């Protein structure tokens, strides 16, 4: 019982862990330090984990990675949005 | 066979996915946009996944999360280092 609780907490942490990055990005309107390659690899990885979880009929793996995929996608879109508006204002960091 | 290859690629992507963030941080010497709360939650999550994987005697879960834990720890330490040196130089972003 203890071990399955640990697994569930682990899944929750590595899923909701991306929410603070979304909140920080919305507050600071700056995500340029966040690596786009990291986000791309996490996007591909979570997509494959979700499909694999569905194949295994493992609800936790499928659901956790489905949520993480939506958070990572949000960060990628916000990063593109902020980069565009920074370019428009001519304040884009290298 | 195909499915286990997919699971392995998924694990590799979500593990090595953090390396580009380390490389970007070392290049730009700036990680202030990266949410410390995200890194903390990922640190806790990966630690629990690693312990859970060892308990399950599942080498992939244990190893993948062990590597991810080391990458996340590196990002946290680099962020602290760059924040300190930015403060010393008086160029710290809010």
Backbone of each chain as ProteinMPNN parsed JSONL, in Angstrom:
{"seq_chain_A": "XXXXXXXXXXXXXXXXXXXXXXXXXXXXXXXXXXXXXXXXXXXXXXXXXXXXXXXXXXXXXXXXXXXXXXXXXXXXXXXXXXXXXXXXXXXXXX", "coords_chain_A": {"N_chain_A": [[0.859, -1.212, 0.0], [1.901, 1.271, 0.877], [3.886, 1.637, -0.987], [2.491, 1.956, -3.412], [1.245, 4.326, -2.924], [3.482, 5.96, -2.838], [4.3, 5.786, -5.504], [2.154, 7.039, -6.751], [2.319, 9.637, -5.685], [4.778, 10.334, -6.743], [4.138, 10.361, -9.479], [2.275, 12.428, -9.494], [3.881, 14.625, -8.674], [5.775, 14.816, -10.804], [4.08, 15.49, -12.769], [2.352, 17.749, -12.117], [4.431, 19.351, -11.682], [5.142, 21.027, -13.732], [3.407, 23.123, -13.737], [4.077, 25.369, -12.038], [6.019, 26.522, -13.718], [4.528, 27.507, -15.82], [2.952, 29.398, -14.484], [4.954, 31.137, -13.563], [5.955, 32.041, -15.999], [3.697, 33.384, -17.029], [3.543, 35.433, -15.161], [6.053, 36.797, -15.397], [6.264, 37.168, -18.061], [8.33, 36.21, -19.509], [10.197, 33.709, -20.93], [12.533, 33.04, -22.005], [14.878, 31.89, -21.047], [14.23, 29.258, -20.774], [14.857, 26.164, -22.18], [14.112, 25.536, -25.538], [14.643, 23.14, -26.848], [14.661, 21.319, -24.77], [11.959, 21.391, -24.055], [10.855, 20.42, -26.41], [11.857, 17.8, -26.55], [10.702, 16.776, -24.228], [8.06, 17.023, -24.961], [7.872, 15.174, -27.097], [8.645, 12.861, -25.699], [6.653, 12.634, -23.664], [4.397, 12.331, -25.266], [4.872, 9.857, -26.48], [4.991, 8.272, -24.132], [2.348, 8.539, -23.303], [0.885, 7.282, -25.372], [2.009, 4.763, -25.129], [1.177, 4.113, -22.558], [-1.586, 3.968, -22.955], [-1.642, 1.795, -24.655], [-0.729, -0.155, -22.869], [-2.882, -0.192, -21.323], [-2.707, 1.241, -18.96], [-3.851, 3.372, -16.765], [-2.738, 5.389, -15.105], [-0.176, 5.98, -16.193], [-0.961, 6.816, -18.756], [-2.75, 8.977, -18.233], [-1.215, 10.729, -16.535], [0.895, 11.453, -18.256], [-0.579, 12.562, -20.282], [-1.594, 14.895, -19.114], [0.865, 16.144, -18.477], [1.809, 16.54, -21.038], [0.006, 18.462, -21.962], [0.671, 20.619, -20.329], [3.376, 21.06, -21.029], [3.042, 21.709, -23.701], [1.648, 24.101, -23.404], [3.652, 25.692, -22.234], [5.479, 25.807, -24.345], [3.967, 27.174, -26.291], [3.47, 29.601, -24.939], [6.073, 30.528, -24.727], [6.739, 31.015, -27.397], [4.867, 33.001, -27.939], [5.665, 35.074, -26.118], [8.195, 35.558, -27.048], [7.703, 36.574, -29.583], [6.271, 38.926, -28.956], [8.245, 40.24, -27.559], [10.08, 40.623, -29.559], [8.627, 42.319, -31.201], [8.613, 44.537, -29.589], [11.232, 45.014, -29.591], [12.855, 44.19, -27.57], [14.073, 41.783, -27.354], [15.982, 39.155, -25.854], [19.211, 37.676, -26.531]], "CA_chain_A": [[0.0, 0.0, 0.0], [2.783, 2.448, 0.981], [4.627, 1.794, -2.243], [1.636, 2.494, -4.486], [1.056, 5.747, -2.581], [4.713, 6.633, -3.262], [4.252, 5.872, -6.97], [1.14, 8.036, -7.119], [2.876, 10.959, -5.356], [5.83, 10.578, -7.739], [3.471, 10.707, -10.747], [1.668, 13.76, -9.321], [4.958, 15.637, -8.655], [6.388, 14.998, -12.132], [3.038, 16.001, -13.679], [2.002, 19.137, -11.764], [5.689, 20.101, -11.567], [5.293, 22.009, -14.821], [2.462, 24.231, -13.559], [4.776, 26.586, -11.581], [6.73, 27.187, -14.824], [3.505, 28.259, -16.565], [2.587, 30.554, -13.646], [6.095, 32.068, -13.574], [5.995, 32.638, -17.337], [2.584, 34.343, -17.151], [3.869, 36.592, -14.306], [7.222, 37.562, -15.837], [6.167, 37.335, -19.521], [9.661, 35.902, -20.048], [10.541, 32.281, -20.836], [13.638, 32.846, -22.955], [15.912, 31.001, -20.483], [13.762, 27.865, -20.819], [15.369, 25.588, -23.425], [13.096, 24.99, -26.44], [14.978, 21.744, -27.158], [14.177, 20.521, -23.625], [10.506, 21.283, -24.158], [10.535, 19.563, -27.565], [12.132, 16.404, -26.168], [9.683, 16.382, -23.247], [6.807, 16.885, -25.742], [7.943, 13.879, -27.808], [8.675, 11.797, -24.691], [5.334, 12.494, -23.014], [3.457, 11.804, -26.275], [5.136, 8.412, -26.595], [4.577, 7.647, -22.862], [0.877, 8.499, -23.262], [0.451, 6.223, -26.315], [2.456, 3.497, -24.534], [0.291, 3.867, -21.419], [-2.885, 3.545, -23.507], [-1.419, 0.422, -25.137], [-0.622, -1.035, -21.692], [-4.126, -0.002, -20.558], [-2.301, 1.725, -17.641], [-4.493, 4.687, -16.7], [-1.859, 6.387, -14.472], [0.852, 6.409, -17.156], [-1.615, 7.543, -19.856], [-3.299, 10.248, -17.731], [-0.136, 11.601, -16.059], [1.616, 11.995, -19.408], [-1.509, 13.41, -21.022], [-1.576, 16.209, -18.439], [2.19, 16.755, -18.66], [1.866, 16.965, -22.446], [-0.749, 19.727, -22.112], [1.453, 21.686, -19.655], [4.571, 21.33, -21.847], [2.55, 22.408, -24.905], [1.333, 25.469, -22.973], [4.916, 26.422, -22.054], [6.04, 26.04, -25.687], [3.159, 28.225, -26.95], [3.731, 30.865, -24.232], [7.442, 30.964, -25.063], [6.659, 31.576, -28.76], [4.092, 34.239, -27.804], [6.46, 36.126, -25.449], [9.347, 35.873, -27.902], [7.155, 37.428, -30.646], [5.956, 40.268, -28.439], [9.527, 40.888, -27.212], [10.682, 41.066, -30.837], [7.858, 43.486, -31.654], [9.027, 45.682, -28.76], [12.669, 45.213, -29.775], [13.562, 43.946, -26.295], [14.351, 40.343, -27.341], [17.308, 38.703, -25.402], [19.807, 36.772, -27.566]], "C_chain_A": [[0.89, 1.255, 0.0], [3.449, 2.728, -0.357], [3.745, 2.381, -3.353], [1.31, 3.96, -4.215], [2.274, 6.547, -3.055], [4.712, 6.82, -4.783], [3.283, 6.944, -7.435], [1.662, 9.444, -6.843], [3.956, 11.333, -6.376], [5.203, 11.044, -9.058], [2.875, 12.11, -10.662], [2.75, 14.846, -9.387], [5.498, 15.892, -10.053], [5.35, 15.457, -13.17], [2.758, 17.468, -13.363], [3.261, 20.003, -11.654], [5.832, 21.19, -12.614], [4.37, 23.209, -14.649], [3.166, 25.49, -13.039], [5.525, 27.297, -12.705], [5.752, 28.008, -15.667], [3.156, 29.539, -15.809], [3.699, 31.602, -13.686], [6.157, 32.786, -14.931], [4.909, 33.684, -17.517], [2.881, 35.597, -16.333], [4.957, 37.448, -14.945], [7.176, 37.861, -17.34], [7.529, 37.036, -20.183], [9.974, 34.424, -19.832], [11.781, 31.988, -21.675], [14.743, 31.953, -22.389], [15.513, 29.53, -20.563], [14.127, 27.273, -22.177], [14.244, 25.022, -24.299], [13.367, 23.528, -26.799], [14.525, 20.832, -26.018], [12.683, 20.295, -23.769], [10.107, 20.356, -25.307], [10.733, 18.092, -27.214], [11.091, 15.906, -25.168], [8.339, 16.183, -23.947], [6.774, 15.518, -26.428], [7.874, 12.73, -26.792], [7.32, 11.564, -24.061], [4.299, 11.938, -23.992], [3.621, 10.292, -26.383], [4.712, 7.682, -25.326], [3.054, 7.502, -22.826], [0.342, 7.369, -24.154], [0.79, 4.846, -25.73], [1.554, 3.104, -23.361], [-1.075, 3.382, -21.868], [-2.775, 2.099, -23.985], [-1.397, -0.569, -23.973], [-1.912, -1.039, -20.878], [-3.775, 0.388, -19.105], [-2.756, 3.176, -17.518], [-3.548, 5.752, -16.137], [-0.83, 6.91, -15.469], [0.205, 7.261, -18.251], [-2.07, 8.927, -19.393], [-2.193, 11.219, -17.324], [0.579, 12.24, -17.24], [0.729, 12.835, -20.314], [-1.529, 14.812, -20.449], [-0.23, 16.908, -18.669], [2.336, 17.291, -20.073], [1.148, 18.302, -22.626], [0.015, 20.877, -21.456], [2.672, 22.069, -20.491], [4.168, 22.089, -23.112], [2.249, 23.873, -24.572], [2.615, 26.293, -22.831], [5.533, 26.754, -23.412], [5.296, 27.193, -26.369], [3.404, 29.584, -26.296], [5.106, 31.414, -24.608], [7.455, 31.634, -26.445], [5.964, 32.936, -28.704], [4.955, 35.364, -27.221], [7.642, 36.543, -26.315], [8.892, 36.841, -29.01], [6.927, 38.833, -30.121], [7.238, 40.983, -28.032], [10.191, 41.403, -28.486], [9.97, 42.322, -31.34], [8.309, 44.729, -30.906], [10.526, 45.935, -28.891], [13.45, 44.994, -28.503], [13.984, 42.481, -26.204], [15.766, 40.069, -26.837], [17.872, 37.8, -26.488], [19.489, 35.339, -27.21]], "O_chain_A": [[0.664, 2.184, -0.776], [3.562, 3.872, -0.799], [4.205, 3.208, -4.14], [1.12, 4.744, -5.145], [2.142, 7.646, -3.595], [5.079, 7.883, -5.284], [3.555, 7.669, -8.393], [1.476, 10.346, -7.66], [4.045, 12.479, -6.817], [5.675, 11.998, -9.675], [2.951, 12.887, -11.614], [2.574, 15.86, -10.061], [5.665, 17.044, -10.455], [5.7, 15.772, -14.307], [2.905, 18.332, -14.227], [3.176, 21.226, -11.546], [6.558, 22.163, -12.411], [4.531, 24.212, -15.344], [2.892, 26.582, -13.537], [5.665, 28.52, -12.678], [6.104, 29.076, -16.168], [3.071, 30.618, -16.395], [3.435, 32.797, -13.824], [6.383, 33.994, -14.991], [5.154, 34.748, -18.086], [2.524, 36.702, -16.743], [4.821, 38.668, -15.035], [7.937, 38.69, -17.84], [7.833, 37.54, -21.264], [10.013, 33.946, -18.698], [12.051, 30.837, -22.016], [15.473, 31.322, -23.153], [16.364, 28.651, -20.433], [13.749, 27.821, -23.213], [13.507, 24.136, -23.866], [12.431, 22.763, -27.029], [14.065, 19.715, -26.254], [12.192, 19.174, -23.629], [9.142, 19.6, -25.195], [9.897, 17.246, -27.532], [10.649, 14.759, -25.243], [7.569, 15.294, -23.583], [5.779, 14.798, -26.352], [7.146, 11.756, -26.989], [6.881, 10.421, -23.935], [3.424, 11.166, -23.599], [2.643, 9.545, -26.379], [4.138, 6.596, -25.406], [2.53, 6.481, -22.38], [-0.533, 6.604, -23.748], [0.002, 3.903, -25.81], [1.21, 1.935, -23.188], [-1.66, 2.494, -21.248], [-3.671, 1.284, -23.761], [-1.957, -1.662, -24.057], [-2.043, -1.766, -19.893], [-4.425, -0.05, -18.155], [-2.146, 4.086, -18.079], [-3.54, 6.885, -16.618], [-0.627, 8.118, -15.588], [0.744, 8.3, -18.634], [-1.816, 9.927, -20.065], [-2.215, 12.387, -17.711], [0.842, 13.443, -17.227], [1.214, 13.714, -21.028], [-1.486, 15.798, -21.185], [-0.179, 18.09, -19.006], [2.911, 18.358, -20.287], [1.624, 19.173, -23.354], [0.008, 21.995, -21.972], [2.973, 23.252, -20.649], [4.871, 23.003, -23.543], [2.555, 24.771, -25.356], [2.664, 27.449, -23.252], [6.049, 27.854, -23.608], [5.919, 28.08, -26.953], [3.531, 30.597, -26.985], [5.275, 32.621, -24.785], [8.089, 32.671, -26.641], [6.406, 33.897, -29.333], [4.978, 36.473, -27.755], [8.045, 37.706, -26.326], [9.595, 37.798, -29.337], [7.329, 39.813, -30.747], [7.321, 42.206, -28.144], [10.787, 42.48, -28.495], [10.6, 43.257, -31.834], [8.386, 45.821, -31.469], [11.042, 46.929, -28.38], [14.552, 45.517, -28.338], [14.229, 41.979, -25.107], [16.701, 40.693, -27.339], [17.122, 37.222, -27.275], [19.885, 34.421, -27.929]]}, "seq_chain_B": "XXXXXXXXXXXXXXXXXXXXXXXXXXXXXXXXXXXXXXXXXXXXXXXXXXXXXXXXXXXXXXXXXXXXXXXXXXXXXXXXXXXXXXXXXXXXXX", "coords_chain_B": {"N_chain_B": [[7.236, -6.093, -29.567], [7.67, -3.644, -30.954], [6.28, -1.921, -29.269], [7.764, -1.972, -26.881], [10.061, -0.798, -27.725], [9.091, 1.744, -28.228], [8.454, 2.53, -25.617], [10.988, 2.61, -24.515], [12.213, 4.639, -26.043], [10.587, 6.748, -25.266], [11.283, 6.917, -22.551], [13.979, 7.603, -22.81], [13.789, 10.114, -24.1], [12.415, 11.694, -22.142], [14.303, 11.681, -20.249], [16.943, 12.466, -21.199], [16.051, 14.827, -22.03], [16.479, 16.973, -20.35], [19.069, 17.748, -20.633], [19.622, 19.636, -22.755], [18.729, 21.95, -21.425], [20.607, 22.326, -19.448], [22.883, 22.773, -21.019], [22.104, 25.121, -22.349], [21.911, 26.838, -20.179], [24.581, 26.901, -19.284], [25.712, 28.149, -21.466], [24.373, 30.686, -21.637], [24.553, 31.613, -19.108], [22.366, 32.209, -17.607], [19.514, 31.409, -15.857], [17.264, 32.328, -14.82], [14.616, 32.503, -15.668], [13.719, 29.941, -15.432], [11.6, 27.995, -13.522], [12.057, 27.706, -10.076], [10.374, 26.26, -8.399], [9.261, 24.393, -10.108], [11.522, 22.851, -10.668], [12.058, 21.888, -8.123], [9.798, 20.306, -7.561], [10.075, 18.421, -9.593], [12.461, 17.322, -8.775], [11.726, 16.087, -6.335], [9.754, 14.355, -7.319], [11.193, 12.714, -9.157], [12.995, 11.546, -7.418], [11.308, 9.982, -5.817], [10.232, 8.325, -7.823], [12.544, 6.961, -8.539], [13.195, 5.505, -6.21], [10.88, 3.999, -6.043], [11.077, 2.553, -8.409], [13.334, 1.01, -7.831], [12.293, -0.5, -5.766], [10.36, -1.929, -7.207], [12.047, -3.402, -8.61], [12.564, -2.564, -11.192], [14.557, -1.838, -13.671], [14.639, 0.109, -15.728], [12.872, 2.186, -14.921], [14.122, 2.921, -12.519], [16.773, 3.617, -13.332], [16.354, 5.577, -15.38], [15.076, 7.638, -13.958], [17.01, 8.107, -12.086], [19.074, 9.253, -13.598], [17.655, 11.494, -14.578], [17.215, 12.811, -12.197], [19.823, 13.56, -11.525], [20.351, 15.39, -13.569], [18.362, 17.353, -13.121], [19.133, 18.197, -10.593], [21.589, 19.341, -11.233], [20.723, 21.523, -12.787], [19.358, 22.997, -10.836], [21.477, 23.652, -9.077], [23.138, 25.123, -10.827], [21.439, 27.251, -11.359], [21.301, 28.499, -8.845], [23.977, 29.21, -8.591], [24.336, 31.009, -10.777], [22.543, 32.943, -10.113], [23.638, 33.965, -7.798], [26.074, 35.0, -8.731], [25.076, 36.904, -10.429], [23.851, 38.576, -8.628], [26.078, 39.45, -7.243], [27.203, 40.967, -9.242], [25.288, 42.796, -9.451], [23.361, 42.616, -11.383], [21.015, 41.255, -11.268], [17.921, 39.854, -12.375], [14.468, 40.551, -11.539]], "CA_chain_B": [[8.597, -5.549, -29.74], [7.564, -2.212, -31.301], [5.82, -1.161, -28.104], [8.834, -1.795, -25.875], [10.986, 0.203, -28.309], [8.442, 3.047, -28.01], [8.617, 2.848, -24.194], [12.404, 2.952, -24.283], [12.456, 5.971, -26.638], [9.893, 7.7, -24.383], [12.102, 7.072, -21.336], [15.203, 8.33, -23.185], [13.43, 11.52, -24.367], [12.072, 12.417, -20.912], [15.501, 11.707, -19.392], [17.97, 13.35, -21.777], [15.388, 16.104, -22.349], [16.939, 18.058, -19.474], [20.454, 18.114, -20.974], [19.671, 20.932, -23.46], [18.541, 23.078, -20.489], [21.914, 22.522, -18.801], [23.781, 23.367, -22.028], [21.665, 26.501, -22.567], [22.273, 27.596, -18.972], [26.041, 27.103, -19.278], [26.024, 29.123, -22.536], [23.83, 32.037, -21.407], [24.803, 31.949, -17.691], [21.108, 32.768, -17.104], [18.449, 30.414, -15.708], [16.287, 32.935, -13.905], [13.241, 32.234, -16.127], [13.357, 28.554, -15.106], [10.927, 28.039, -12.226], [12.671, 26.865, -9.035], [9.359, 25.343, -7.859], [9.171, 23.272, -11.056], [12.687, 21.987, -10.474], [11.926, 21.226, -6.817], [8.785, 19.238, -7.695], [10.66, 17.362, -10.434], [13.473, 16.679, -7.923], [11.0, 15.192, -5.412], [9.1, 13.319, -8.115], [12.18, 11.769, -9.703], [13.554, 10.783, -6.282], [10.315, 8.962, -5.455], [10.175, 7.349, -8.931], [13.759, 6.121, -8.488], [13.03, 4.575, -5.082], [9.777, 3.102, -6.431], [11.624, 1.659, -9.447], [14.221, 0.047, -7.144], [11.376, -1.411, -5.055], [9.734, -2.803, -8.204], [13.165, -4.062, -9.321], [12.418, -2.181, -12.588], [15.808, -1.123, -13.938], [14.41, 1.284, -16.588], [12.298, 3.272, -14.114], [15.125, 3.355, -11.536], [17.897, 4.266, -14.02], [15.894, 6.788, -16.075], [14.826, 8.684, -12.969], [18.287, 8.436, -11.448], [19.74, 10.214, -14.492], [16.887, 12.746, -14.587], [17.475, 13.444, -10.896], [21.15, 14.209, -11.57], [20.238, 16.564, -14.469], [17.552, 18.371, -12.431], [19.995, 18.724, -9.515], [22.577, 20.213, -11.894], [20.047, 22.775, -13.168], [19.089, 23.733, -9.592], [22.76, 24.189, -8.584], [23.569, 26.158, -11.769], [20.565, 28.418, -11.171], [21.747, 29.163, -7.609], [25.303, 29.778, -8.896], [24.211, 32.173, -11.679], [21.789, 33.985, -9.389], [24.605, 34.553, -6.85], [27.049, 35.831, -9.451], [24.332, 38.063, -10.968], [23.663, 39.492, -7.491], [27.394, 40.073, -6.97], [27.447, 41.98, -10.276], [24.204, 43.768, -9.402], [22.58, 42.571, -12.647], [19.996, 40.244, -11.03], [16.543, 40.156, -12.787], [13.569, 40.33, -10.386]], "C_chain_B": [[8.53, -4.033, -29.997], [7.211, -1.395, -30.067], [6.936, -0.951, -27.086], [9.89, -0.825, -26.394], [10.419, 1.6, -28.055], [8.637, 3.475, -26.547], [10.034, 3.273, -23.882], [12.721, 4.335, -24.838], [11.802, 7.049, -25.761], [10.743, 7.985, -23.146], [13.363, 7.873, -21.645], [14.896, 9.821, -23.382], [13.195, 12.289, -23.068], [13.246, 12.422, -19.925], [16.524, 12.689, -19.95], [17.387, 14.722, -22.117], [15.914, 17.265, -21.534], [18.361, 18.505, -19.815], [20.515, 19.433, -21.755], [19.49, 22.132, -22.528], [19.852, 23.375, -19.759], [22.861, 23.241, -19.765], [23.426, 24.842, -22.24], [22.082, 27.376, -21.378], [23.759, 27.896, -18.932], [26.438, 28.144, -20.324], [25.614, 30.533, -22.129], [24.125, 32.532, -19.99], [23.528, 32.567, -17.074], [20.046, 31.686, -17.071], [17.299, 31.003, -14.905], [14.843, 32.713, -14.357], [12.785, 30.824, -15.759], [12.812, 28.51, -13.685], [11.601, 27.125, -11.199], [11.669, 25.869, -8.439], [9.179, 24.146, -8.788], [10.314, 22.297, -10.805], [12.586, 21.221, -9.151], [10.941, 20.069, -6.905], [9.332, 18.085, -8.533], [11.713, 16.596, -9.642], [12.799, 15.66, -6.995], [10.387, 14.023, -6.193], [10.07, 12.269, -8.615], [12.801, 10.922, -8.589], [12.598, 9.65, -5.915], [10.214, 7.893, -6.546], [11.376, 6.401, -8.865], [13.627, 5.064, -7.391], [11.963, 3.531, -5.43], [10.258, 2.078, -7.46], [12.531, 0.605, -8.835], [13.365, -0.986, -6.428], [10.761, -2.416, -6.018], [10.776, -3.65, -8.93], [13.021, -3.813, -10.835], [13.582, -1.261, -12.956], [15.575, 0.157, -14.739], [13.883, 2.459, -15.766], [13.363, 3.819, -13.168], [16.24, 4.161, -12.22], [17.483, 5.597, -14.656], [15.716, 7.926, -15.077], [16.076, 9.049, -12.187], [19.044, 9.463, -12.281], [19.003, 11.565, -14.467], [17.143, 13.527, -13.304], [18.818, 14.177, -10.925], [21.1, 15.457, -12.479], [19.468, 17.694, -13.781], [18.367, 19.014, -11.311], [21.027, 19.688, -10.09], [21.946, 21.558, -12.254], [19.79, 23.632, -11.929], [20.376, 24.396, -9.097], [23.265, 25.317, -9.494], [22.742, 27.43, -11.583], [20.996, 29.22, -9.953], [23.072, 29.892, -7.877], [25.16, 31.063, -9.724], [23.478, 33.312, -10.98], [22.749, 34.726, -8.461], [25.542, 35.481, -7.598], [26.348, 37.047, -10.056], [24.123, 39.083, -9.846], [24.972, 40.213, -7.188], [27.648, 41.205, -7.959], [26.345, 43.034, -10.27], [23.362, 43.766, -10.653], [21.428, 41.586, -12.515], [18.637, 40.722, -11.545], [15.656, 39.908, -11.577], [13.033, 38.915, -10.435]], "O_chain_B": [[9.229, -3.249, -29.355], [7.765, -0.319, -29.841], [7.045, 0.124, -26.494], [10.535, -0.12, -25.617], [11.155, 2.525, -27.712], [8.946, 4.634, -26.27], [10.26, 4.183, -23.084], [13.414, 5.121, -24.192], [12.375, 8.116, -25.539], [10.906, 9.137, -22.742], [13.777, 8.718, -20.851], [15.633, 10.683, -22.903], [13.705, 13.397, -22.898], [13.189, 13.087, -18.891], [16.926, 13.629, -19.266], [18.118, 15.656, -22.446], [15.817, 18.416, -21.958], [18.809, 19.543, -19.328], [21.366, 20.272, -21.461], [20.026, 23.208, -22.792], [20.169, 24.533, -19.486], [23.55, 24.189, -19.386], [24.304, 25.702, -22.304], [22.543, 28.503, -21.553], [24.163, 29.007, -18.589], [27.369, 28.923, -20.116], [26.402, 31.471, -22.253], [23.969, 33.717, -19.697], [23.612, 33.353, -16.13], [19.705, 31.108, -18.103], [16.461, 30.273, -14.375], [13.933, 32.73, -13.529], [11.587, 30.542, -15.774], [13.484, 28.939, -12.747], [11.708, 25.918, -11.415], [12.049, 24.773, -8.024], [8.971, 23.023, -8.328], [10.112, 21.084, -10.737], [12.977, 20.056, -9.067], [11.204, 18.982, -6.391], [9.087, 16.917, -8.228], [11.858, 15.384, -9.798], [13.245, 14.517, -6.886], [10.486, 12.865, -5.787], [9.805, 11.071, -8.511], [13.096, 9.743, -8.781], [13.016, 8.508, -5.725], [10.121, 6.703, -6.246], [11.247, 5.2, -9.101], [13.908, 3.886, -7.61], [12.122, 2.343, -5.149], [9.901, 0.901, -7.4], [12.515, -0.553, -9.253], [13.653, -2.182, -6.463], [10.647, -3.6, -5.704], [10.44, -4.501, -9.755], [13.302, -4.689, -11.653], [13.599, -0.08, -12.609], [16.218, 1.175, -14.482], [14.372, 3.582, -15.888], [13.5, 5.033, -13.024], [16.609, 5.241, -11.758], [18.163, 6.61, -14.498], [16.157, 9.049, -15.325], [16.195, 10.166, -11.683], [19.59, 10.427, -11.744], [19.619, 12.625, -14.353], [17.273, 14.751, -13.325], [18.932, 15.288, -10.407], [21.742, 16.464, -12.179], [19.872, 18.855, -13.85], [18.301, 20.226, -11.103], [21.306, 20.731, -9.498], [22.556, 22.608, -12.053], [19.98, 24.848, -11.962], [20.366, 25.574, -8.737], [23.757, 26.337, -9.012], [23.27, 28.541, -11.641], [21.056, 30.449, -9.994], [23.266, 31.031, -7.451], [25.783, 32.079, -9.414], [23.753, 34.487, -11.22], [22.692, 35.95, -8.344], [25.786, 36.608, -7.168], [26.958, 38.109, -10.185], [24.204, 40.291, -10.069], [24.99, 41.413, -6.914], [28.211, 42.244, -7.614], [26.432, 44.038, -10.977], [22.717, 44.764, -10.976], [20.903, 41.119, -13.525], [18.212, 41.832, -11.227], [16.027, 39.148, -10.682], [12.26, 38.517, -9.564]]}, "name": "protein", "num_of_chains": 2, "seq": "XXXXXXXXXXXXXXXXXXXXXXXXXXXXXXXXXXXXXXXXXXXXXXXXXXXXXXXXXXXXXXXXXXXXXXXXXXXXXXXXXXXXXXXXXXXXXXXXXXXXXXXXXXXXXXXXXXXXXXXXXXXXXXXXXXXXXXXXXXXXXXXXXXXXXXXXXXXXXXXXXXXXXXXXXXXXXXXXXXXXXXXXXXXX"}
